[in-house]
Structures are given as structure tokens and as C-alpha cells.
Amino acid sequence: MNDLCVDLGYKSLNKFGEQLCGDMIQVVKDDDTTILVLADGLGSGVKANILSTLTSKIISTMIAAHMGIEECVNTIMSTLPVCKVRGIAYSTFTIIKITNNTYAEIIQYDNPLVILLRNGKKYDYPTQTKIISGKKIVESKIRLNCDDVFVVMSDGAIYAGVGQTLNYGWQRENIIEFIESHYDKSLSANALTSLLIDTCNNLYANMPGDDTTIAAIKIRKRQVVNLMFGPPQNPEDVHNMMSLFFAKQGRHIVCGGTTSTLAAKFLGKELETTIDYIDPRIPPIARIEGVDLVTEGVLTISRVLEYAKDYIGKNILYNEWHSKNDGASIIARMLFEEATDINFYVGKAINPAHQNPNLPIGFNIKMQLVEELSKILKQMGKTINLSYF
């Protein structure tokens, strides 16, 4: 396994007043390939949603089954219903297929051209135009570098602000300038996507005139974060749990009072506690030499879970955890933005303080928190490993 991986983020705005989005993204991953398809259905609402769902589903399935692009395009053209008024079977699409995190194939039909950033600047990649089933298809093949970023969009992005805040919309050149000026190597694909979609929404004065979708793909180095939460059920397993945890490469977070005492003892180091409450709702962090972060357990992880749910939803709390230095905010940054691979080491010992008399005996709040958090981190595209002790 090479030490590069694909970091992926995407977000959509529905056309103002529409319940459904006419743009659709499908992502298919296997061991060495990542395929992203963005389809934009003709018009908006239910019909556009059906067209784009069909298109993205058919293309991603066929490409994943190693079928040629001509076959995919022919299938789409013959499958999609034809618009009676305009006489066209219509959904535009962009396909990016990344192999071994080092090689990309891009196939574009009628969507704004994909932007590639290399070293934070626009990179003009080679393109070749083909006619398939009477449609002009643009193809590209590119060798990738670490930190390359692809930005994929539906045409709602380039029409943002037409006749409202801008005369001609937010042209591709303007979008490139915007990304270059806001580029920061540490920005995750998700953060870049949010930045762009929020800007589109502002240009539309919060009333998008068209379905708008942005996706970002970043080629980045794998970064492992290990998080230990709670002591093991059987005290005899402490040594084993600690040995496995500290032997793992990457960064180490220890959560919980008892757990950090055990970790300090295992490492033969002092546990230094502080009483600095940065956020009155989150207990202060502690320090152990050799550990990247030491925090309280349940309250801190509950807050991280709250941030995670918001991050894949409305992303309203981004500025809160992005800038603060309490335990929950630091964990959120490490897990959501830095980590590509996360290993959880969860102790099943039951803390009598967390027992709710209305819950079945042995019900463990820690397990529930970690399982819910893992599920959301997987949705963010992280590779998750759970070990229970």
C-alpha cells in the first residue's frame, strides 16, 4: 500500500424552492480505485433528480466493472428518456477515476471543466476531445503528485450570482482565482468544498437559481490517528491494550481520567493535569510526555460527536472547533481534517458514574459514542479500525 490516499468531499445546494436536488454524486471505492461521478440532470426538481440519479448510478457501476467509456456513454444515451420539448436525453456528467492514488482519468461531458490545482496553483492538464454517440466528450489522463487537488462542479457554480451579485456569474476563471487565493495545504477536501459551496450560496443571496454541486478530491499522505477511550474490562488486559496502542505509528490521543492514569503509569511518565477551562462545558486537557493529546472521556467525546454530525450536515459549528483549543475542538481537528486512518482502542470497563438506572445493566455509553462517531467518520471517507478490550 503506498502512503498516499484519496481525500474526498462534496456538497450540494438545491435550487431555491425545490425539495430534491437535480445534481447527483456517486462514489465507488475498492482496494486500488476511487471513482467519482457527478451528474447534472436537465432542469430541476424531481425529473432532474431522476435523470442525474440514473446517470451517476449507471456510469459508476459500469466504470467500476471496468467497462470502456464509449460503452458507458452509449448506454447512457440510449437509456435516458428524451426530453419532448428539447429533443435531448439529458444529463451532463463528469467522471474521475483514480487508480493506486497515483493516476487519474477524467471524462467530462458538458459540465464546467474540472480544475486541477498543483502546489496551490491552477495546472493545465492535457485534454483530448472525442465524439461518442454524437456527443462531445473531453478525456484526460494525468499522473498525480501528492497534494494535487481536483475541483469538480455542476454549472450551478458558474451561474452563481448571475443578475444578482455578479453580471455574468462566477466564471471558472473567478473560481480558480478564489481557490488560489484561499489555498492552504492543510485544507481538507471537505473544508475546501464547504468554502466553495458557501461562497456560491452567498452569491445567490441564499436563493440558488440552479442546483449547485461542488466536489473536491485531494491526493494526500496517509495520516494515522490512534484514540484510546476507557480502561479494559479486565484489568489484566491493561498492558496488552497499552502496548498495542503505543506501538501504532501516528498520533496518539488518550481520553478519560482512569485511562490517562493507566497510560502515564505504562509510559513511566507524570500525568500533569491543568485547571484551565477554555470552554466551560468541556473539562480541561492534561499532559503526558509522549502522548499528543490527553482529555477527559465521555463529555469530550460527546462534544466531538456533536461536531461530527454538524460537519457532515449544515457545518454551522465549523468555526467553533476550528479555532478553539479545548479537548473536543483539538480532537475534532485531528480526526476530521488531519487523519485519513483512525484506530480506536475502546475499553469496555463500565464506569459506575455513567450508569443510567433506566438503561439495561451493562449498557455502555462509551461504546455507543464510539460506534456513532465511527459511522460518521466513515461517511467523511476515513478508514476506521475498532478494537475492544
Residue, then its C-alpha position, 0 to 999 in steps of 0.5 A: m500500500n503506498d502512503l498516499c490516499v484519496d481525500l474526498g468531499y462534496k456538497s450540494l445546494n438545491k435550487f431555491g424552492e425545490q425539495l430534491c436536488g437535480d445534481m447527483i454524486q456517486v462514489v465507488k471505492d475498492d482496494d486500488t480505485t476511487i471513482l467519482v461521478l457527478a451528474d447534472g440532470l436537465g432542469s430541476g426538481v424531481k425529473a432532474n433528480i431522476l435523470s442525474t440519479l440514473t446517470s451517476k448510478i449507471i456510469s459508476t457501476m459500469i466504470a467500476a466493472h471496468m467497462g470502456i467509456e464509449e460503452c458507458v456513454n452509449t448506454i447512457m444515451s440510449t437509456l435516458p428518456v428524451c426530453k419532448v420539448r428539447g429533443i435531448a436525453y439529458s444529463t451532463f456528467t463528469i467522471i474521475k477515476i483514480t487508480n493506486n492514488t497515483y493516476a487519474e482519468i477524467i471524462q467530462y461531458d458538458n459540465p464546467l471543466v474540472i480544475l486541477l490545482r498543483n502546489g496551490k496553483k491552477y495546472d493545465y492538464p492535457t485534454q483530448t476531445k472525442i465524439i461518442s454517440g454524437k456527443k462531445i466528450v473531453e478525456s484526460k489522463i494525468r499522473l498525480n503528485c501528492d497534494d494535487v487537488f481536483v475541483v469538480m462542479s455542476d454549472g450551478a457554480i458558474y451561474a452563481g450570482v448571475g443578475q444578482t451579485l455578479n453580471y455574468g456569474w462566477q466564471r471558472e476563471n473567478i473560481i480558480e482565482f478564489i481557490e488560489s487565493h484561499y489555498d492552504k495545504s492543510l485544507s481538507a477536501n471537505a473544508l475546501t468544498s464547504l468554502l466553495i459551496d458557501t461562497c456560491n450560496n452567498l452569491y445567490a443571496n441564499m436563493p440558488g437559481d440552479d442546483t449547485t454541486i461542488a466536489a473536491i478530491k485531494i491526493r494526500k499522505r496517509q495520516v494515522v490517528n490512534l484514540m484510546f477511550g476507557p480502561p479494559q474490562n479486565p484489568e489484566d488486559v491493561h498492558n496488552m491494550m497499552s502496548l498495542f496502542f503505543a506501538k501504532q505509528g501516528r498520533h496518539i490521543v488518550c481520553g478519560g481520567t482512569t485511562s490517562t492514569l493507566a497510560a502515564k503509569f505504562l509510559g513511566k511518565e507524570l500525568e500533569t493535569t491543568i485547571d484551565y477551562i477554555d470552554p466551560r462545558i468541556p473539562p480541561i486537557a492534561r499532559i503526558e510526555g509522549v502522548d499528543l493529546v490527553t482529555e477527559g472521556v465521555l463529555t469530550i467525546s460527546r462534544v466531538l460527536e456533536y461536531a461530527k454530525d454538524y460537519i457532515g450536515k449544515n457545518i454551522l459549528y465549523n468555526e467553533w472547533h476550528s479555532k478553539n483549543d479545548g479537548a473536543s475542538i483539538i480532537a475534532r481537528m485531528l480526526f476530521e481534517e488531519a487523519t485519513d486512518i483512525n484506530f480506536y482502542v475502546g475499553k469496555a470497563i463500565n464506569p459506575a458514574h455513567q450508569n443510567p438506572n433506566l438503561p439495561i445493566g451493562f449498557n455502555i455509553k462509551m461504546q455507543l459514542v464510539e460506534e456513532l462517531s465511527k459511522i460518521l467518520k466513515q461517511m467523511g471517507k476515513t478508514i476506521n479500525l475498532s478494537y475492544f478490550 
